[in-house]
Amino acid sequence: MTTNASGRQHADAPSRSSAATRPLRILLADDDEINRAIVGHLLAECDAILTEATNGRSALELALTQRFDLLIFDLNMPEINGDRLIRHLRASQSLNAGSPMILFSAAVDRQGEIPGNRAASLANLLLPKPIPADSFVNSILRLTGRR
């Protein structure tokens, strides 16, 4: 709180340090319950509020109505796949058009690419499944400016 010249108190604008101390808001979309549980477990050390979607359509609805610090999509999901979600959000004027996005898939090759998928380049990070636990948390902290 700050007191102005008239003696009235008002809340200060949030500082960068307060934004860095609030929990991360993360959207995870994966149709596999075990994968969602693994990601949730790995994110436990990140001070994150995790919102889960079990298909691409639910993920899109959430991404169009709520602001997230990071979005994580599986490539192969029912209704709308992960690369299509990313293409739509990046092209839109939505709340999350500029948010960092991670795409993960079991189809990632040794070069870290998904053969024949040009849309994957719109993601900030492409991760193979199984998720590499050692670099996953560091990548999230880096993408969200926490490290």
N, C-alpha and C positions, 0 to 999 in steps of 0.2 A: 504494500500500500504506500501511496505517496500522498502527502498533504500539499495542496496548492496554496497560492497566496491568499485565498479567501478562507482557508482553514478546512475546506472540504477534502475528504479522503476519496481516492478512486484507485481502482486496481491498475497496477502497472501492466503494460503490454508484455506478453510472454517473451522471455529472453531466449536466446539460442540454447543456453545451458538448461533452461527448464524444459525445452522441447526435447533435448537429448536425454532428460531423466524420466520422461513419461514413457509408459510402455509402448512398444512398437505395435502398430495395427497391421496384421498380416492376414491376407486371404489365401487359403490353400484350397485348391480344387483338384481332387483325385477321386476316382470312383472306387479305389481299393482301400478298404478300411484299415488294413495292416500298414499300408504306406502312409496313410493319414496319421496313424498312431506313432509311427517311427518319426515322422516330421515333427509331430507334437512333442515327442520326447526330446528330440534334438533342440527344439526351440525353447524348452523349459529354462535353459540357462541364459536366454536372451531377453528376459523381461518383456514378453510379447503377449498380446491378446490375439489369439488365433481364431479366425472365423473359417469354418469348413463348409465346403460345398461338395456334393457327391456327383455332380455332373456339370457340363459346361453351361447349360442354360441357367442353372441356379447361380453359378459363378458370375455370369454376365449380369444378371439382375442385381447381385450384390455390388459388383464393381461399378455399376451405373448409378447406384443410390447411396453408397457409402465411400468415404475417403480412406484409402489404405496407404501405409508406408511402403508396402511390398506386396506383390502378388506372385503366387507360385502356382503354376499350372502343369498338370500332367499332359503329355502330348495326346494320348489316346483316352478319350472319355466319351461317354454317351452324350448324344444330342448335339453338342458343339465341342470340337476338339481344341486342345490348348493353343496350337498355332493360329487357328481361326479366331479364338478369343483375343489373342495378342494383336493380330492384324486389326480387328474391329476396334479395340480400345485405343490403339495408337492412332488410328485414323479419325477417331471421334473427338469431340470437344468435352468428353466426360471428365469427371473428377479425377480419374486415374490415368488419363492419357499419357502423362509424363512420369508416372510412378515406375520405379524399378520393377522388372518382371523377370522371373526365372521360369524356364521351361525344362522339365525333366522327362526322360524317356529311356526305356530299355533299348531303343533303336539307335542310340548314340554310338558311333564307330570309334575306332582307336584315335582318330584325329580330332575327336570331340565335336563331330558334326552328325547331322541326321541326313544320310544320303537322299538326294532328291527333294529336300525340303528347304526352299528358299526363305520361307517366312520365319524360320527359327532365328534368322539374323536380327529380327526385331526385338528379340529378348535380350536383356542385359547379360544373362548368363544361361548357358545350356549345360545341364548336369545329367550324367548317366544314372541309370538305376542298376544296381542298388546305389542309393545315395551315399556319396563319400563323406562319412561323418566328420572326418578330420578337417575338411575344408568347408563344409556346409555352413557352420556357424560363422566362421571367419568371413565367408562370402556375403552372408546376410548383413553382418555388422558393417562391412565395407560398403555394400550397396546402399545401405540406409544412413551412411554418414556417422555411424557410431564408433567407427575405428578408422 
